[in-house]
Amino acid sequence: MEFEKAALVVCITLFFVIGINALIYLSVTRGNVTGSIELFRRASERVRDPWKAEDDNLQELSCLVAELQKNESKVRTSSNSHEVERNED
């Protein structure tokens, strides 16, 4: 069982190494140096923070919910003041 797990880890590692080397080879042979640099820059940013896009979307959602709750409380406050005015009449 341990040998199978070790073999799986080695195979996955080799797959990633060969894939990265293939990408490097293709970017060098095509001559598009700026494109390959941009590709590696984006890949390194993604490795540093793999959930950045999701975090940004959640932050935006949080701000929108807070804004909706603030507006809802204003609506409730204004409707409560109208009810008080009606009761006073």
PyMOL Python script that loads the backbone (N, CA, C, O; Angstrom):
from pymol import cmd

cmd.read_pdbstr("""\
ATOM      1  N   MET A   1       0.819  -1.202   0.000  1.00  0.00           N
ATOM      2  CA  MET A   1       0.000   0.000   0.000  1.00  0.00           C
ATOM      3  C   MET A   1       0.866   1.272   0.000  1.00  0.00           C
ATOM      4  O   MET A   1       0.580   2.229  -0.719  1.00  0.00           O
ATOM      5  N   GLU A   2       1.926   1.262   0.816  1.00  0.00           N
ATOM      6  CA  GLU A   2       2.819   2.421   0.878  1.00  0.00           C
ATOM      7  C   GLU A   2       3.541   2.622  -0.454  1.00  0.00           C
ATOM      8  O   GLU A   2       3.751   3.753  -0.892  1.00  0.00           O
ATOM      9  N   PHE A   3       3.912   1.525  -1.084  1.00  0.00           N
ATOM     10  CA  PHE A   3       4.592   1.625  -2.378  1.00  0.00           C
ATOM     11  C   PHE A   3       3.682   2.255  -3.419  1.00  0.00           C
ATOM     12  O   PHE A   3       4.139   3.050  -4.239  1.00  0.00           O
ATOM     13  N   GLU A   4       2.396   1.909  -3.396  1.00  0.00           N
ATOM     14  CA  GLU A   4       1.436   2.469  -4.357  1.00  0.00           C
ATOM     15  C   GLU A   4       1.268   3.969  -4.151  1.00  0.00           C
ATOM     16  O   GLU A   4       1.201   4.732  -5.115  1.00  0.00           O
ATOM     17  N   LYS A   5       1.199   4.383  -2.899  1.00  0.00           N
ATOM     18  CA  LYS A   5       1.082   5.822  -2.614  1.00  0.00           C
ATOM     19  C   LYS A   5       2.332   6.559  -3.064  1.00  0.00           C
ATOM     20  O   LYS A   5       2.243   7.634  -3.656  1.00  0.00           O
ATOM     21  N   ALA A   6       3.480   5.992  -2.790  1.00  0.00           N
ATOM     22  CA  ALA A   6       4.738   6.624  -3.196  1.00  0.00           C
ATOM     23  C   ALA A   6       4.833   6.707  -4.719  1.00  0.00           C
ATOM     24  O   ALA A   6       5.272   7.719  -5.265  1.00  0.00           O
ATOM     25  N   ALA A   7       4.422   5.640  -5.400  1.00  0.00           N
ATOM     26  CA  ALA A   7       4.459   5.638  -6.859  1.00  0.00           C
ATOM     27  C   ALA A   7       3.507   6.684  -7.425  1.00  0.00           C
ATOM     28  O   ALA A   7       3.819   7.336  -8.421  1.00  0.00           O
ATOM     29  N   LEU A   8       2.347   6.844  -6.792  1.00  0.00           N
ATOM     30  CA  LEU A   8       1.379   7.853  -7.238  1.00  0.00           C
ATOM     31  C   LEU A   8       1.951   9.264  -7.076  1.00  0.00           C
ATOM     32  O   LEU A   8       1.814  10.098  -7.971  1.00  0.00           O
ATOM     33  N   VAL A   9       2.583   9.524  -5.951  1.00  0.00           N
ATOM     34  CA  VAL A   9       3.187  10.844  -5.717  1.00  0.00           C
ATOM     35  C   VAL A   9       4.291  11.110  -6.725  1.00  0.00           C
ATOM     36  O   VAL A   9       4.385  12.217  -7.257  1.00  0.00           O
ATOM     37  N   VAL A  10       5.120  10.127  -6.996  1.00  0.00           N
ATOM     38  CA  VAL A  10       6.202  10.287  -7.970  1.00  0.00           C
ATOM     39  C   VAL A  10       5.624  10.550  -9.362  1.00  0.00           C
ATOM     40  O   VAL A  10       6.121  11.414 -10.085  1.00  0.00           O
ATOM     41  N   CYS A  11       4.593   9.819  -9.736  1.00  0.00           N
ATOM     42  CA  CYS A  11       3.982  10.016 -11.063  1.00  0.00           C
ATOM     43  C   CYS A  11       3.370  11.408 -11.198  1.00  0.00           C
ATOM     44  O   CYS A  11       3.533  12.060 -12.230  1.00  0.00           O
ATOM     45  N   ILE A  12       2.677  11.859 -10.176  1.00  0.00           N
ATOM     46  CA  ILE A  12       2.072  13.198 -10.228  1.00  0.00           C
ATOM     47  C   ILE A  12       3.158  14.271 -10.320  1.00  0.00           C
ATOM     48  O   ILE A  12       3.032  15.226 -11.087  1.00  0.00           O
ATOM     49  N   THR A  13       4.223  14.106  -9.533  1.00  0.00           N
ATOM     50  CA  THR A  13       5.327  15.069  -9.577  1.00  0.00           C
ATOM     51  C   THR A  13       5.975  15.096 -10.957  1.00  0.00           C
ATOM     52  O   THR A  13       6.251  16.166 -11.498  1.00  0.00           O
ATOM     53  N   LEU A  14       6.213  13.933 -11.515  1.00  0.00           N
ATOM     54  CA  LEU A  14       6.790  13.872 -12.865  1.00  0.00           C
ATOM     55  C   LEU A  14       5.878  14.516 -13.900  1.00  0.00           C
ATOM     56  O   LEU A  14       6.350  15.191 -14.815  1.00  0.00           O
ATOM     57  N   PHE A  15       4.583  14.311 -13.760  1.00  0.00           N
ATOM     58  CA  PHE A  15       3.626  14.917 -14.679  1.00  0.00           C
ATOM     59  C   PHE A  15       3.736  16.440 -14.645  1.00  0.00           C
ATOM     60  O   PHE A  15       3.770  17.088 -15.691  1.00  0.00           O
ATOM     61  N   PHE A  16       3.791  17.008 -13.440  1.00  0.00           N
ATOM     62  CA  PHE A  16       3.898  18.469 -13.331  1.00  0.00           C
ATOM     63  C   PHE A  16       5.229  18.976 -13.861  1.00  0.00           C
ATOM     64  O   PHE A  16       5.271  19.993 -14.554  1.00  0.00           O
ATOM     65  N   VAL A  17       6.314  18.284 -13.549  1.00  0.00           N
ATOM     66  CA  VAL A  17       7.638  18.720 -14.011  1.00  0.00           C
ATOM     67  C   VAL A  17       7.722  18.655 -15.527  1.00  0.00           C
ATOM     68  O   VAL A  17       8.197  19.593 -16.166  1.00  0.00           O
ATOM     69  N   ILE A  18       7.267  17.562 -16.100  1.00  0.00           N
ATOM     70  CA  ILE A  18       7.297  17.425 -17.564  1.00  0.00           C
ATOM     71  C   ILE A  18       6.384  18.463 -18.209  1.00  0.00           C
ATOM     72  O   ILE A  18       6.729  19.027 -19.247  1.00  0.00           O
ATOM     73  N   GLY A  19       5.224  18.722 -17.607  1.00  0.00           N
ATOM     74  CA  GLY A  19       4.318  19.730 -18.147  1.00  0.00           C
ATOM     75  C   GLY A  19       4.912  21.119 -18.127  1.00  0.00           C
ATOM     76  O   GLY A  19       4.794  21.865 -19.099  1.00  0.00           O
ATOM     77  N   ILE A  20       5.554  21.473 -17.019  1.00  0.00           N
ATOM     78  CA  ILE A  20       6.192  22.791 -16.927  1.00  0.00           C
ATOM     79  C   ILE A  20       7.328  22.904 -17.932  1.00  0.00           C
ATOM     80  O   ILE A  20       7.476  23.931 -18.594  1.00  0.00           O
ATOM     81  N   ASN A  21       8.132  21.848 -18.048  1.00  0.00           N
ATOM     82  CA  ASN A  21       9.219  21.878 -19.031  1.00  0.00           C
ATOM     83  C   ASN A  21       8.688  21.973 -20.455  1.00  0.00           C
ATOM     84  O   ASN A  21       9.283  22.658 -21.287  1.00  0.00           O
ATOM     85  N   ALA A  22       7.593  21.308 -20.748  1.00  0.00           N
ATOM     86  CA  ALA A  22       6.998  21.399 -22.081  1.00  0.00           C
ATOM     87  C   ALA A  22       6.529  22.824 -22.360  1.00  0.00           C
ATOM     88  O   ALA A  22       6.716  23.338 -23.463  1.00  0.00           O
ATOM     89  N   LEU A  23       5.922  23.462 -21.362  1.00  0.00           N
ATOM     90  CA  LEU A  23       5.493  24.857 -21.543  1.00  0.00           C
ATOM     91  C   LEU A  23       6.684  25.780 -21.772  1.00  0.00           C
ATOM     92  O   LEU A  23       6.623  26.672 -22.618  1.00  0.00           O
ATOM     93  N   ILE A  24       7.746  25.577 -21.038  1.00  0.00           N
ATOM     94  CA  ILE A  24       8.954  26.388 -21.225  1.00  0.00           C
ATOM     95  C   ILE A  24       9.523  26.169 -22.627  1.00  0.00           C
ATOM     96  O   ILE A  24       9.887  27.122 -23.315  1.00  0.00           O
ATOM     97  N   TYR A  25       9.593  24.931 -23.030  1.00  0.00           N
ATOM     98  CA  TYR A  25      10.121  24.619 -24.369  1.00  0.00           C
ATOM     99  C   TYR A  25       9.271  25.270 -25.456  1.00  0.00           C
ATOM    100  O   TYR A  25       9.803  25.866 -26.393  1.00  0.00           O
ATOM    101  N   LEU A  26       7.945  25.154 -25.329  1.00  0.00           N
ATOM    102  CA  LEU A  26       7.070  25.748 -26.347  1.00  0.00           C
ATOM    103  C   LEU A  26       7.186  27.269 -26.374  1.00  0.00           C
ATOM    104  O   LEU A  26       7.178  27.872 -27.447  1.00  0.00           O
ATOM    105  N   SER A  27       7.294  27.885 -25.216  1.00  0.00           N
ATOM    106  CA  SER A  27       7.391  29.348 -25.197  1.00  0.00           C
ATOM    107  C   SER A  27       8.713  29.828 -25.780  1.00  0.00           C
ATOM    108  O   SER A  27       8.761  30.883 -26.411  1.00  0.00           O
ATOM    109  N   VAL A  28       9.782  29.072 -25.578  1.00  0.00           N
ATOM    110  CA  VAL A  28      11.081  29.462 -26.128  1.00  0.00           C
ATOM    111  C   VAL A  28      11.134  29.235 -27.633  1.00  0.00           C
ATOM    112  O   VAL A  28      11.662  30.069 -28.368  1.00  0.00           O
ATOM    113  N   THR A  29      10.596  28.122 -28.092  1.00  0.00           N
ATOM    114  CA  THR A  29      10.672  27.824 -29.529  1.00  0.00           C
ATOM    115  C   THR A  29       9.750  28.722 -30.348  1.00  0.00           C
ATOM    116  O   THR A  29      10.025  28.986 -31.518  1.00  0.00           O
ATOM    117  N   ARG A  30       8.693  29.180 -29.766  1.00  0.00           N
ATOM    118  CA  ARG A  30       7.788  30.080 -30.505  1.00  0.00           C
ATOM    119  C   ARG A  30       8.340  31.501 -30.584  1.00  0.00           C
ATOM    120  O   ARG A  30       7.930  32.279 -31.445  1.00  0.00           O
ATOM    121  N   GLY A  31       9.255  31.838 -29.702  1.00  0.00           N
ATOM    122  CA  GLY A  31       9.872  33.152 -29.757  1.00  0.00           C
ATOM    123  C   GLY A  31       9.052  34.245 -29.103  1.00  0.00           C
ATOM    124  O   GLY A  31       9.412  35.419 -29.196  1.00  0.00           O
ATOM    125  N   ASN A  32       7.984  33.900 -28.460  1.00  0.00           N
ATOM    126  CA  ASN A  32       7.139  34.889 -27.807  1.00  0.00           C
ATOM    127  C   ASN A  32       7.583  35.025 -26.350  1.00  0.00           C
ATOM    128  O   ASN A  32       6.956  34.480 -25.442  1.00  0.00           O
ATOM    129  N   VAL A  33       8.670  35.760 -26.148  1.00  0.00           N
ATOM    130  CA  VAL A  33       9.271  35.872 -24.821  1.00  0.00           C
ATOM    131  C   VAL A  33       8.361  36.651 -23.885  1.00  0.00           C
ATOM    132  O   VAL A  33       8.188  36.255 -22.733  1.00  0.00           O
ATOM    133  N   THR A  34       7.775  37.752 -24.355  1.00  0.00           N
ATOM    134  CA  THR A  34       6.922  38.555 -23.479  1.00  0.00           C
ATOM    135  C   THR A  34       5.673  37.780 -23.074  1.00  0.00           C
ATOM    136  O   THR A  34       5.205  37.908 -21.943  1.00  0.00           O
ATOM    137  N   GLY A  35       5.140  36.991 -23.973  1.00  0.00           N
ATOM    138  CA  GLY A  35       3.967  36.179 -23.643  1.00  0.00           C
ATOM    139  C   GLY A  35       4.281  35.119 -22.612  1.00  0.00           C
ATOM    140  O   GLY A  35       3.482  34.849 -21.715  1.00  0.00           O
ATOM    141  N   SER A  36       5.470  34.510 -22.749  1.00  0.00           N
ATOM    142  CA  SER A  36       5.843  33.477 -21.784  1.00  0.00           C
ATOM    143  C   SER A  36       6.155  34.082 -20.424  1.00  0.00           C
ATOM    144  O   SER A  36       5.862  33.480 -19.392  1.00  0.00           O
ATOM    145  N   ILE A  37       6.747  35.264 -20.420  1.00  0.00           N
ATOM    146  CA  ILE A  37       7.008  35.939 -19.143  1.00  0.00           C
ATOM    147  C   ILE A  37       5.695  36.267 -18.458  1.00  0.00           C
ATOM    148  O   ILE A  37       5.556  36.074 -17.251  1.00  0.00           O
ATOM    149  N   GLU A  38       4.742  36.757 -19.213  1.00  0.00           N
ATOM    150  CA  GLU A  38       3.424  37.070 -18.650  1.00  0.00           C
ATOM    151  C   GLU A  38       2.742  35.801 -18.143  1.00  0.00           C
ATOM    152  O   GLU A  38       2.104  35.820 -17.090  1.00  0.00           O
ATOM    153  N   LEU A  39       2.871  34.719 -18.870  1.00  0.00           N
ATOM    154  CA  LEU A  39       2.304  33.444 -18.449  1.00  0.00           C
ATOM    155  C   LEU A  39       2.904  32.982 -17.122  1.00  0.00           C
ATOM    156  O   LEU A  39       2.178  32.554 -16.225  1.00  0.00           O
ATOM    157  N   PHE A  40       4.217  33.068 -17.000  1.00  0.00           N
ATOM    158  CA  PHE A  40       4.872  32.655 -15.758  1.00  0.00           C
ATOM    159  C   PHE A  40       4.537  33.601 -14.611  1.00  0.00           C
ATOM    160  O   PHE A  40       4.403  33.165 -13.467  1.00  0.00           O
ATOM    161  N   ARG A  41       4.403  34.885 -14.906  1.00  0.00           N
ATOM    162  CA  ARG A  41       4.051  35.848 -13.854  1.00  0.00           C
ATOM    163  C   ARG A  41       2.662  35.544 -13.304  1.00  0.00           C
ATOM    164  O   ARG A  41       2.465  35.520 -12.089  1.00  0.00           O
ATOM    165  N   ARG A  42       1.691  35.308 -14.202  1.00  0.00           N
ATOM    166  CA  ARG A  42       0.335  34.979 -13.757  1.00  0.00           C
ATOM    167  C   ARG A  42       0.304  33.653 -13.008  1.00  0.00           C
ATOM    168  O   ARG A  42      -0.418  33.504 -12.023  1.00  0.00           O
ATOM    169  N   ALA A  43       1.091  32.696 -13.480  1.00  0.00           N
ATOM    170  CA  ALA A  43       1.134  31.394 -12.799  1.00  0.00           C
ATOM    171  C   ALA A  43       1.724  31.536 -11.397  1.00  0.00           C
ATOM    172  O   ALA A  43       1.233  30.918 -10.453  1.00  0.00           O
ATOM    173  N   SER A  44       2.759  32.336 -11.259  1.00  0.00           N
ATOM    174  CA  SER A  44       3.367  32.508  -9.935  1.00  0.00           C
ATOM    175  C   SER A  44       2.419  33.260  -8.997  1.00  0.00           C
ATOM    176  O   SER A  44       2.372  32.960  -7.804  1.00  0.00           O
ATOM    177  N   GLU A  45       1.667  34.230  -9.516  1.00  0.00           N
ATOM    178  CA  GLU A  45       0.676  34.917  -8.686  1.00  0.00           C
ATOM    179  C   GLU A  45      -0.419  33.949  -8.251  1.00  0.00           C
ATOM    180  O   GLU A  45      -0.879  33.997  -7.110  1.00  0.00           O
ATOM    181  N   ARG A  46      -0.826  33.089  -9.143  1.00  0.00           N
ATOM    182  CA  ARG A  46      -1.870  32.109  -8.826  1.00  0.00           C
ATOM    183  C   ARG A  46      -1.385  31.104  -7.781  1.00  0.00           C
ATOM    184  O   ARG A  46      -2.155  30.667  -6.925  1.00  0.00           O
ATOM    185  N   VAL A  47      -0.105  30.742  -7.855  1.00  0.00           N
ATOM    186  CA  VAL A  47       0.455  29.812  -6.868  1.00  0.00           C
ATOM    187  C   VAL A  47       0.530  30.475  -5.499  1.00  0.00           C
ATOM    188  O   VAL A  47       0.259  29.830  -4.486  1.00  0.00           O
ATOM    189  N   ARG A  48       0.896  31.753  -5.455  1.00  0.00           N
ATOM    190  CA  ARG A  48       0.987  32.454  -4.174  1.00  0.00           C
ATOM    191  C   ARG A  48      -0.366  32.622  -3.513  1.00  0.00           C
ATOM    192  O   ARG A  48      -0.476  32.497  -2.293  1.00  0.00           O
ATOM    193  N   ASP A  49      -1.402  32.904  -4.298  1.00  0.00           N
ATOM    194  CA  ASP A  49      -2.748  33.102  -3.742  1.00  0.00           C
ATOM    195  C   ASP A  49      -3.756  32.434  -4.667  1.00  0.00           C
ATOM    196  O   ASP A  49      -4.349  33.101  -5.515  1.00  0.00           O
ATOM    197  N   PRO A  50      -3.961  31.133  -4.517  1.00  0.00           N
ATOM    198  CA  PRO A  50      -4.807  30.403  -5.469  1.00  0.00           C
ATOM    199  C   PRO A  50      -6.277  30.791  -5.419  1.00  0.00           C
ATOM    200  O   PRO A  50      -6.998  30.562  -6.391  1.00  0.00           O
ATOM    201  N   TRP A  51      -6.742  31.368  -4.322  1.00  0.00           N
ATOM    202  CA  TRP A  51      -8.160  31.711  -4.205  1.00  0.00           C
ATOM    203  C   TRP A  51      -8.379  33.219  -4.259  1.00  0.00           C
ATOM    204  O   TRP A  51      -9.349  33.717  -3.687  1.00  0.00           O
ATOM    205  N   LYS A  52      -7.507  33.948  -4.928  1.00  0.00           N
ATOM    206  CA  LYS A  52      -7.622  35.406  -4.977  1.00  0.00           C
ATOM    207  C   LYS A  52      -8.918  35.845  -5.644  1.00  0.00           C
ATOM    208  O   LYS A  52      -9.599  36.734  -5.134  1.00  0.00           O
ATOM    209  N   ALA A  53      -9.264  35.251  -6.749  1.00  0.00           N
ATOM    210  CA  ALA A  53     -10.491  35.641  -7.456  1.00  0.00           C
ATOM    211  C   ALA A  53     -11.715  35.371  -6.589  1.00  0.00           C
ATOM    212  O   ALA A  53     -12.625  36.197  -6.519  1.00  0.00           O
ATOM    213  N   GLU A  54     -11.736  34.223  -5.934  1.00  0.00           N
ATOM    214  CA  GLU A  54     -12.865  33.893  -5.067  1.00  0.00           C
ATOM    215  C   GLU A  54     -12.929  34.839  -3.878  1.00  0.00           C
ATOM    216  O   GLU A  54     -14.014  35.263  -3.480  1.00  0.00           O
ATOM    217  N   ASP A  55     -11.754  35.177  -3.299  1.00  0.00           N
ATOM    218  CA  ASP A  55     -11.726  36.117  -2.179  1.00  0.00           C
ATOM    219  C   ASP A  55     -12.235  37.488  -2.600  1.00  0.00           C
ATOM    220  O   ASP A  55     -12.989  38.130  -1.869  1.00  0.00           O
ATOM    221  N   ASP A  56     -11.819  37.932  -3.782  1.00  0.00           N
ATOM    222  CA  ASP A  56     -12.295  39.229  -4.284  1.00  0.00           C
ATOM    223  C   ASP A  56     -13.806  39.220  -4.505  1.00  0.00           C
ATOM    224  O   ASP A  56     -14.493  40.186  -4.172  1.00  0.00           O
ATOM    225  N   ASN A  57     -14.320  38.124  -5.068  1.00  0.00           N
ATOM    226  CA  ASN A  57     -15.767  38.025  -5.288  1.00  0.00           C
ATOM    227  C   ASN A  57     -16.533  37.991  -3.966  1.00  0.00           C
ATOM    228  O   ASN A  57     -17.588  38.613  -3.848  1.00  0.00           O
ATOM    229  N   LEU A  58     -16.014  37.275  -2.978  1.00  0.00           N
ATOM    230  CA  LEU A  58     -16.663  37.234  -1.665  1.00  0.00           C
ATOM    231  C   LEU A  58     -16.625  38.599  -0.986  1.00  0.00           C
ATOM    232  O   LEU A  58     -17.588  38.995  -0.328  1.00  0.00           O
ATOM    233  N   GLN A  59     -15.524  39.313  -1.143  1.00  0.00           N
ATOM    234  CA  GLN A  59     -15.426  40.664  -0.563  1.00  0.00           C
ATOM    235  C   GLN A  59     -16.453  41.592  -1.209  1.00  0.00           C
ATOM    236  O   GLN A  59     -17.101  42.377  -0.516  1.00  0.00           O
ATOM    237  N   GLU A  60     -16.603  41.507  -2.522  1.00  0.00           N
ATOM    238  CA  GLU A  60     -17.596  42.319  -3.214  1.00  0.00           C
ATOM    239  C   GLU A  60     -19.004  41.961  -2.754  1.00  0.00           C
ATOM    240  O   GLU A  60     -19.827  42.847  -2.521  1.00  0.00           O
ATOM    241  N   LEU A  61     -19.279  40.677  -2.623  1.00  0.00           N
ATOM    242  CA  LEU A  61     -20.585  40.229  -2.148  1.00  0.00           C
ATOM    243  C   LEU A  61     -20.852  40.734  -0.735  1.00  0.00           C
ATOM    244  O   LEU A  61     -21.963  41.164  -0.427  1.00  0.00           O
ATOM    245  N   SER A  62     -19.846  40.684   0.114  1.00  0.00           N
ATOM    246  CA  SER A  62     -19.989  41.164   1.483  1.00  0.00           C
ATOM    247  C   SER A  62     -20.332  42.656   1.512  1.00  0.00           C
ATOM    248  O   SER A  62     -21.182  43.090   2.289  1.00  0.00           O
ATOM    249  N   CYS A  63     -19.672  43.423   0.672  1.00  0.00           N
ATOM    250  CA  CYS A  63     -19.960  44.867   0.613  1.00  0.00           C
ATOM    251  C   CYS A  63     -21.377  45.121   0.112  1.00  0.00           C
ATOM    252  O   CYS A  63     -22.072  45.992   0.633  1.00  0.00           O
ATOM    253  N   LEU A  64     -21.808  44.367  -0.894  1.00  0.00           N
ATOM    254  CA  LEU A  64     -23.162  44.544  -1.421  1.00  0.00           C
ATOM    255  C   LEU A  64     -24.215  44.161  -0.385  1.00  0.00           C
ATOM    256  O   LEU A  64     -25.242  44.831  -0.272  1.00  0.00           O
ATOM    257  N   VAL A  65     -23.975  43.098   0.368  1.00  0.00           N
ATOM    258  CA  VAL A  65     -24.924  42.688   1.415  1.00  0.00           C
ATOM    259  C   VAL A  65     -24.978  43.739   2.512  1.00  0.00           C
ATOM    260  O   VAL A  65     -26.058  44.069   3.004  1.00  0.00           O
ATOM    261  N   ALA A  66     -23.830  44.264   2.897  1.00  0.00           N
ATOM    262  CA  ALA A  66     -23.807  45.312   3.923  1.00  0.00           C
ATOM    263  C   ALA A  66     -24.579  46.543   3.454  1.00  0.00           C
ATOM    264  O   ALA A  66     -25.304  47.162   4.233  1.00  0.00           O
ATOM    265  N   GLU A  67     -24.423  46.890   2.198  1.00  0.00           N
ATOM    266  CA  GLU A  67     -25.146  48.041   1.642  1.00  0.00           C
ATOM    267  C   GLU A  67     -26.654  47.782   1.629  1.00  0.00           C
ATOM    268  O   GLU A  67     -27.442  48.666   1.964  1.00  0.00           O
ATOM    269  N   LEU A  68     -27.047  46.574   1.243  1.00  0.00           N
ATOM    270  CA  LEU A  68     -28.476  46.227   1.253  1.00  0.00           C
ATOM    271  C   LEU A  68     -29.046  46.259   2.661  1.00  0.00           C
ATOM    272  O   LEU A  68     -30.160  46.738   2.869  1.00  0.00           O
ATOM    273  N   GLN A  69     -28.294  45.754   3.628  1.00  0.00           N
ATOM    274  CA  GLN A  69     -28.771  45.767   5.013  1.00  0.00           C
ATOM    275  C   GLN A  69     -28.893  47.193   5.530  1.00  0.00           C
ATOM    276  O   GLN A  69     -29.820  47.507   6.277  1.00  0.00           O
ATOM    277  N   LYS A  70     -27.968  48.053   5.140  1.00  0.00           N
ATOM    278  CA  LYS A  70     -28.017  49.454   5.561  1.00  0.00           C
ATOM    279  C   LYS A  70     -29.255  50.125   4.963  1.00  0.00           C
ATOM    280  O   LYS A  70     -29.964  50.858   5.654  1.00  0.00           O
ATOM    281  N   ASN A  71     -29.510  49.872   3.681  1.00  0.00           N
ATOM    282  CA  ASN A  71     -30.686  50.453   3.030  1.00  0.00           C
ATOM    283  C   ASN A  71     -31.971  49.894   3.618  1.00  0.00           C
ATOM    284  O   ASN A  71     -32.956  50.621   3.748  1.00  0.00           O
ATOM    285  N   GLU A  72     -31.977  48.617   3.975  1.00  0.00           N
ATOM    286  CA  GLU A  72     -33.164  48.000   4.564  1.00  0.00           C
ATOM    287  C   GLU A  72     -33.464  48.607   5.925  1.00  0.00           C
ATOM    288  O   GLU A  72     -34.624  48.831   6.269  1.00  0.00           O
ATOM    289  N   SER A  73     -32.426  48.871   6.695  1.00  0.00           N
ATOM    290  CA  SER A  73     -32.656  49.473   8.005  1.00  0.00           C
ATOM    291  C   SER A  73     -33.180  50.903   7.864  1.00  0.00           C
ATOM    292  O   SER A  73     -33.978  51.352   8.686  1.00  0.00           O
ATOM    293  N   LYS A  74     -32.739  51.616   6.833  1.00  0.00           N
ATOM    294  CA  LYS A  74     -33.263  52.959   6.580  1.00  0.00           C
ATOM    295  C   LYS A  74     -34.737  52.901   6.211  1.00  0.00           C
ATOM    296  O   LYS A  74     -35.531  53.724   6.666  1.00  0.00           O
ATOM    297  N   VAL A  75     -35.101  51.916   5.376  1.00  0.00           N
ATOM    298  CA  VAL A  75     -36.490  51.768   4.961  1.00  0.00           C
ATOM    299  C   VAL A  75     -37.348  51.421   6.160  1.00  0.00           C
ATOM    300  O   VAL A  75     -38.441  51.965   6.311  1.00  0.00           O
ATOM    301  N   ARG A  76     -36.876  50.525   7.019  1.00  0.00           N
ATOM    302  CA  ARG A  76     -37.633  50.160   8.216  1.00  0.00           C
ATOM    303  C   ARG A  76     -37.793  51.351   9.149  1.00  0.00           C
ATOM    304  O   ARG A  76     -38.865  51.553   9.719  1.00  0.00           O
ATOM    305  N   THR A  77     -36.751  52.130   9.307  1.00  0.00           N
ATOM    306  CA  THR A  77     -36.803  53.288  10.184  1.00  0.00           C
ATOM    307  C   THR A  77     -37.801  54.306   9.657  1.00  0.00           C
ATOM    308  O   THR A  77     -38.585  54.865  10.424  1.00  0.00           O
ATOM    309  N   SER A  78     -37.777  54.549   8.358  1.00  0.00           N
ATOM    310  CA  SER A  78     -38.700  55.533   7.787  1.00  0.00           C
ATOM    311  C   SER A  78     -40.135  55.016   7.827  1.00  0.00           C
ATOM    312  O   SER A  78     -41.056  55.803   8.047  1.00  0.00           O
ATOM    313  N   SER A  79     -40.352  53.718   7.620  1.00  0.00           N
ATOM    314  CA  SER A  79     -41.710  53.181   7.680  1.00  0.00           C
ATOM    315  C   SER A  79     -42.221  53.183   9.115  1.00  0.00           C
ATOM    316  O   SER A  79     -43.413  53.390   9.338  1.00  0.00           O
ATOM    317  N   ASN A  80     -41.349  52.957  10.089  1.00  0.00           N
ATOM    318  CA  ASN A  80     -41.757  53.015  11.490  1.00  0.00           C
ATOM    319  C   ASN A  80     -42.126  54.429  11.891  1.00  0.00           C
ATOM    320  O   ASN A  80     -43.065  54.618  12.664  1.00  0.00           O
ATOM    321  N   SER A  81     -41.413  55.430  11.388  1.00  0.00           N
ATOM    322  CA  SER A  81     -41.730  56.812  11.723  1.00  0.00           C
ATOM    323  C   SER A  81     -43.061  57.224  11.095  1.00  0.00           C
ATOM    324  O   SER A  81     -43.795  58.022  11.676  1.00  0.00           O
ATOM    325  N   HIS A  82     -43.381  56.683   9.904  1.00  0.00           N
ATOM    326  CA  HIS A  82     -44.669  56.973   9.282  1.00  0.00           C
ATOM    327  C   HIS A  82     -45.795  56.344  10.095  1.00  0.00           C
ATOM    328  O   HIS A  82     -46.859  56.947  10.228  1.00  0.00           O
ATOM    329  N   GLU A  83     -45.593  55.172  10.630  1.00  0.00           N
ATOM    330  CA  GLU A  83     -46.615  54.509  11.440  1.00  0.00           C
ATOM    331  C   GLU A  83     -46.837  55.286  12.719  1.00  0.00           C
ATOM    332  O   GLU A  83     -47.974  55.415  13.173  1.00  0.00           O
ATOM    333  N   VAL A  84     -45.782  55.802  13.303  1.00  0.00           N
ATOM    334  CA  VAL A  84     -45.920  56.588  14.534  1.00  0.00           C
ATOM    335  C   VAL A  84     -46.713  57.847  14.247  1.00  0.00           C
ATOM    336  O   VAL A  84     -47.565  58.234  15.047  1.00  0.00           O
ATOM    337  N   GLU A  85     -46.450  58.496  13.119  1.00  0.00           N
ATOM    338  CA  GLU A  85     -47.181  59.703  12.736  1.00  0.00           C
ATOM    339  C   GLU A  85     -48.643  59.376  12.523  1.00  0.00           C
ATOM    340  O   GLU A  85     -49.496  60.169  12.921  1.00  0.00           O
ATOM    341  N   ARG A  86     -48.978  58.249  11.916  1.00  0.00           N
ATOM    342  CA  ARG A  86     -50.358  57.846  11.681  1.00  0.00           C
ATOM    343  C   ARG A  86     -51.068  57.576  13.007  1.00  0.00           C
ATOM    344  O   ARG A  86     -52.235  57.928  13.180  1.00  0.00           O
ATOM    345  N   ASN A  87     -50.350  56.949  13.939  1.00  0.00           N
ATOM    346  CA  ASN A  87     -50.949  56.648  15.236  1.00  0.00           C
ATOM    347  C   ASN A  87     -51.195  57.914  16.053  1.00  0.00           C
ATOM    348  O   ASN A  87     -52.120  57.953  16.863  1.00  0.00           O
ATOM    349  N   GLU A  88     -50.394  58.927  15.853  1.00  0.00           N
ATOM    350  CA  GLU A  88     -50.568  60.170  16.584  1.00  0.00           C
ATOM    351  C   GLU A  88     -51.774  60.947  16.083  1.00  0.00           C
ATOM    352  O   GLU A  88     -52.348  61.736  16.833  1.00  0.00           O
ATOM    353  N   ASP A  89     -52.169  60.743  14.844  1.00  0.00           N
ATOM    354  CA  ASP A  89     -53.307  61.491  14.255  1.00  0.00           C
ATOM    355  C   ASP A  89     -54.557  61.013  14.853  1.00  0.00           C
ATOM    356  O   ASP A  89     -55.633  61.501  14.507  1.00  0.00           O
TER     357      ASP A  89
END
""", "prot")
cmd.dss("prot")
cmd.show_as("cartoon", "prot")
cmd.util.cbc("prot")
cmd.orient("prot")
